Amino acid sequence: MAITEIQLYTALKLKLGDVEAQQLVEFVRSEVNNEVEAKTTHLASREDLANAKVDIIRWVFGFFVVIILAIIGLYFKH
């Protein structure tokens, strides 16, 4: 259940008063923004994902070449 700043302010204003409610809403807003910013700094960008995809394709191709050479080597061993 999400609560908006206006709903939070209205609920707090009845208990704490106008100034204290405003200060608490500002504090909560800044804490939420800090938390969101901290969590989004670890997300991969599109460029990171594209680079990872290219690296995976290179490794798979290299592995494929090595397996084919191993199979050919085993075939000619007999």
C-alpha positions in Angstrom: 0.0 0.0 0.0 1.5 3.3 -1.1 1.0 6.5 0.8 1.5 9.9 -0.8 3.2 12.8 0.8 0.0 14.7 1.1 -1.7 11.7 2.9 1.3 11.4 5.2 1.3 15.1 5.9 -2.4 15.2 6.7 -2.1 12.2 9.1 0.9 13.7 10.9 -0.5 17.2 11.0 -3.4 16.1 13.3 -1.0 14.5 15.8 2.2 16.7 15.6 1.2 20.0 14.2 1.9 21.8 11.0 5.6 22.6 11.2 6.6 19.2 12.7 4.6 17.3 10.1 6.2 19.2 7.3 9.7 18.5 8.7 8.9 14.8 9.1 7.6 14.5 5.6 10.7 16.2 4.2 12.9 13.8 6.2 11.0 10.8 4.9 11.2 12.1 1.4 15.0 12.5 1.6 15.4 9.1 3.2 13.4 7.4 0.5 15.3 9.3 -2.3 18.6 8.3 -0.7 17.5 4.6 -0.5 16.3 4.6 -4.1 19.5 6.2 -5.3 21.7 3.7 -3.4 19.8 0.8 -4.9 19.8 2.1 -8.4 23.6 2.7 -8.6 24.1 -1.1 -8.8 21.9 -1.7 -11.8 23.4 -2.5 -15.1 22.9 -0.1 -18.0 22.0 -1.0 -21.5 25.7 -0.5 -22.5 26.8 -2.9 -19.7 24.3 -5.5 -20.9 25.4 -5.1 -24.5 29.1 -5.5 -23.5 28.3 -8.6 -21.5 26.4 -10.1 -24.4 29.4 -9.6 -26.7 31.7 -11.2 -24.2 29.4 -14.2 -23.8 29.2 -14.6 -27.6 33.0 -14.5 -27.8 33.5 -17.1 -25.1 30.9 -19.4 -26.6 32.5 -19.2 -30.0 35.9 -19.9 -28.5 34.6 -22.8 -26.6 32.9 -24.1 -29.7 36.2 -23.9 -31.7 38.1 -25.8 -29.0 35.5 -28.5 -28.8 35.5 -29.0 -32.6 39.3 -29.1 -32.7 39.2 -31.7 -29.9 36.7 -33.8 -31.8 38.8 -33.6 -35.0 41.9 -34.6 -33.0 40.2 -37.6 -31.5 38.8 -38.6 -34.9 42.3 -38.6 -36.5 44.0 -40.3 -33.5 42.5 -43.7 -34.6 
